[in-house]
Amino acid sequence: MRNTEADTLDELIDDCTEVPAELRPTEKVLPEPRAAAKWQVTDANAAQVDDLDAYV
């Protein structure tokens, strides 16, 4: 039975060099992340946790 896990950093690096080029990271520029929507708490949201202290 062959051990397929790398035991040292050198073995891990050797294993990574065997990864096909199609699967290796490229120098493509990723788009900037979009800004997250602002949170809004409605009266209905607040009502859901209104009696939370009774359960804690």
C-alpha positions as CSV (number, residue, x, y, z in Angstrom):
1,M,0.0,0.0,0.0
2,R,1.5,3.4,-1.1
3,N,1.2,6.4,1.2
4,T,-0.3,9.2,-0.9
5,E,0.0,11.9,1.8
6,A,3.1,14.2,1.9
7,D,5.0,13.8,5.1
8,T,7.3,16.8,4.6
9,L,7.1,20.2,3.0
10,D,9.5,19.0,0.3
11,E,7.2,16.1,-0.6
12,L,4.2,18.5,-0.7
13,I,6.0,20.8,-3.1
14,D,7.0,17.9,-5.3
15,D,3.4,16.7,-5.3
16,C,2.1,20.2,-6.3
17,T,4.5,20.4,-9.3
18,E,2.8,17.3,-10.7
19,V,-0.6,19.2,-10.9
20,P,-1.5,19.7,-14.6
21,A,-1.1,23.3,-15.8
22,E,-4.8,23.6,-16.5
23,L,-5.5,23.2,-12.8
24,R,-2.8,25.6,-11.5
25,P,-3.7,29.2,-10.7
26,T,-3.3,31.8,-13.5
27,E,-2.4,35.5,-13.5
28,K,-6.0,36.4,-14.4
29,V,-7.2,39.6,-12.7
30,L,-10.3,38.9,-10.6
31,P,-13.1,41.5,-10.5
32,E,-13.5,43.7,-7.5
33,P,-16.0,42.4,-5.0
34,R,-19.4,44.2,-4.9
35,A,-20.4,46.3,-1.9
36,A,-22.7,44.4,0.5
37,A,-26.2,45.7,0.8
38,K,-26.8,47.7,4.0
39,W,-28.7,45.9,6.7
40,Q,-32.2,47.0,7.5
41,V,-34.1,45.9,10.6
42,T,-37.8,46.0,10.2
43,D,-40.4,46.0,13.0
44,A,-41.2,42.4,12.0
45,N,-37.5,41.4,12.5
46,A,-37.4,43.0,15.9
47,A,-40.7,41.3,16.9
48,Q,-39.1,37.9,16.2
49,V,-36.6,38.4,19.0
50,D,-38.7,40.6,21.3
51,D,-39.1,38.0,24.0
52,L,-35.6,36.4,23.6
53,D,-34.6,37.2,27.2
54,A,-37.3,34.8,28.4
55,Y,-35.5,31.9,26.7
56,V,-32.0,32.8,27.6
